[in-house]
């Protein structure tokens, strides 16, 4: 009986890994988009309407939103989950923050 070749096994492993990554992205992307949007809107409202510091606002969020990163902009907040989703909320005078 012939032994499997290392190159063939490596290609099969790489293919399986790629398929798993694609399936994970398909499954997680919608949840990541919702989480990024929630963080962007909440932190924007907290900072620009509530007048609080971004770091203090992040402490108000649930611990399961820790993978969502955020960055304060001049007129809003950009939030993202690396490789999965990105959302931005902008402040509007008199009406508060809204998602793009």
C-alpha positions as a printed NumPy array, in Angstrom:
array([[  0.   ,   0.   ,   0.   ],
       [  1.296,   3.446,  -0.913],
       [  1.973,   5.985,   1.847],
       [  0.165,   9.358,   1.596],
       [  2.392,  12.132,   0.427],
       [  3.191,  14.967,   2.819],
       [  2.403,  17.597,   0.187],
       [ -1.054,  16.134,  -0.449],
       [ -1.832,  16.021,   3.255],
       [ -0.638,  19.595,   3.693],
       [ -2.881,  20.779,   0.842],
       [ -5.856,  18.921,   2.295],
       [ -5.219,  20.462,   5.722],
       [ -4.903,  23.921,   4.181],
       [ -8.153,  23.428,   2.271],
       [ -9.971,  22.308,   5.41 ],
       [ -8.632,  25.307,   7.325],
       [ -9.712,  27.694,   4.582],
       [-13.202,  26.15 ,   4.452],
       [-13.528,  26.456,   8.239],
       [-12.469,  30.115,   8.087],
       [-15.023,  30.888,   5.361],
       [-17.815,  29.165,   7.295],
       [-16.861,  30.994,  10.504],
       [-16.901,  34.331,   8.681],
       [-20.312,  33.629,   7.155],
       [-21.726,  32.672,  10.53 ],
       [-20.086,  35.386,  12.67 ],
       [-20.228,  38.41 ,  10.345],
       [-23.895,  39.328,  11.021],
       [-23.379,  39.152,  14.793],
       [-20.163,  41.157,  14.529],
       [-21.963,  43.821,  12.491],
       [-24.674,  44.156,  15.147],
       [-22.08 ,  44.336,  17.926],
       [-20.007,  46.955,  16.114],
       [-23.108,  49.048,  15.433],
       [-24.24 ,  48.802,  19.049],
       [-20.841,  49.846,  20.402],
       [-20.504,  52.717,  17.914],
       [-23.95 ,  54.1  ,  18.776],
       [-23.693,  53.619,  22.543],
       [-20.206,  55.078,  22.883],
       [-21.057,  57.976,  20.547],
       [-24.122,  58.864,  22.614],
       [-22.215,  58.468,  25.867],
       [-19.317,  60.678,  24.726],
       [-21.058,  63.369,  22.68 ],
       [-24.466,  63.538,  24.358],
       [-23.523,  62.443,  27.874],
       [-20.217,  64.295,  27.923],
       [-18.247,  61.37 ,  29.342],
       [-14.816,  59.974,  28.501],
       [-14.66 ,  57.142,  25.941],
       [-12.856,  54.852,  28.389],
       [-15.576,  55.351,  31.01 ],
       [-18.258,  54.745,  28.382],
       [-16.661,  51.433,  27.362],
       [-16.899,  50.259,  30.986],
       [-20.697,  50.539,  30.756],
       [-20.836,  47.927,  27.982],
       [-21.332,  44.212,  28.55 ],
       [-18.137,  42.137,  28.873],
       [-19.036,  40.031,  25.818],
       [-18.561,  43.148,  23.665],
       [-14.852,  43.32 ,  24.571],
       [-13.743,  42.028,  21.111],
       [-15.367,  45.108,  19.531],
       [-12.773,  47.867,  19.202],
       [-13.713,  51.549,  19.103],
       [-12.086,  54.831,  18.213],
       [-13.405,  58.307,  18.905],
       [-13.587,  60.571,  15.859],
       [-14.045,  64.345,  15.738],
       [-17.766,  63.922,  15.055],
       [-18.547,  60.374,  16.166],
       [-17.242,  56.913,  16.962],
       [-15.93 ,  54.168,  14.704],
       [-16.268,  50.594,  16.032],
       [-15.089,  47.348,  14.47 ],
       [-14.506,  43.66 ,  14.982],
       [-11.214,  42.835,  13.232],
       [-11.729,  41.06 ,   9.887],
       [-15.511,  40.837,  10.361],
       [-17.405,  44.129,  10.656],
       [-17.089,  47.895,  10.897],
       [-19.679,  50.565,  11.785],
       [-19.562,  54.321,  12.437],
       [-21.95 ,  56.546,  14.376],
       [-21.92 ,  60.327,  13.911],
       [-23.298,  62.968,  16.251],
       [-25.846,  65.433,  14.867],
       [-26.567,  68.657,  16.713],
       [-29.901,  68.504,  18.483],
       [-30.704,  64.89 ,  17.56 ],
       [-27.846,  62.837,  19.008],
       [-25.928,  59.998,  17.351],
       [-26.992,  57.889,  14.388],
       [-25.347,  54.997,  12.569],
       [-24.178,  55.425,   8.998]])
